[in-house]
């Protein structure tokens, strides 16, 4: 887990773009006009970003587990091979 990057470059771009667009919408439309809608859209974007990051972590964990299983199967197959040849 220590070798995982905290953020992908694409994720950083999406975060920055989301914050910039949210701030621009606040200044263009004003702080009172449809603030709840803008905040809701921002929260949905944040939720999607967090889910994407969680999926990356889960994918990395699954890859590590599959590699470990593959290593165990290879070791078991290698240890059984000489017995079958006799």
N, C-alpha and C positions, 0 to 999 in steps of 0.2 A: 504494500500500500504506500510505502514511502516514495516509490518512484513515480507515482501518479502526479501529473501536472494539475495544479488547481483549476486552471481554465485553458480551454483551447483558444487559439487566435480568433476563430470564427465567433466563439461565444463572447469574447471581449468586444468584438465589433458590434455584435447585436446589443449588448448591454449599453455601450456608449451611444449607439444610434437610438435606442429606446429612450434613454434619459434626455438626449438632445431634442428629440421630437416632442417629448412630454413637456419640456421646458419651453420650447417654441410655441406649442399649443397654448400653454398658460399665458404667455405674453401676447400672442396674437388675439386670442379670444377673451382674455381677461381672467382674473382669478375667480370670479364669481359665476361666469357663464359656463354651464355644463361641467363644473368641477368634478362632480361625482362620476360622470361618464368617463372623463379623462383619467381619473384615479382608478376606476375599474379596469380600463384598458391597460393601464400601467401594471396593475396587480396581475392581470391575466398574462401579460408578457413576462413578468418576473416568475410566475408559476411555471410557464413553459420553459424558461431558462433553467430553473432549478430542476425540473424533470429531465431536461436534456443532460444536465450535469450528472444527475443520479444514474441515468442510463449509461453514460460513459463509465462510471465507476463500476456498475454492475457488469458491464461487458468485460472490463479488465479483470474483475474477480472471476468471472466464468472462464475466461481464457486461461488464467492461472490454474484453476481447478482442473480443466481439461488437460492441460499440459502435464500436471502432476499425475492424473489418471493414466495418461499415455505412457509416462515414464514407468509407472508401476506395472502396467501391462507388458511393456517391452522387457523389463527386468524379469518378470515372471515367465514370459515366453522364452527368454534367453536361458533361464535356468532349467526349463523343462525340455529344451531341444536336445541336449545330449542323451537324455533318458530315452527318447523316442528312437534314436538312431541305433541303439543297442538291440 
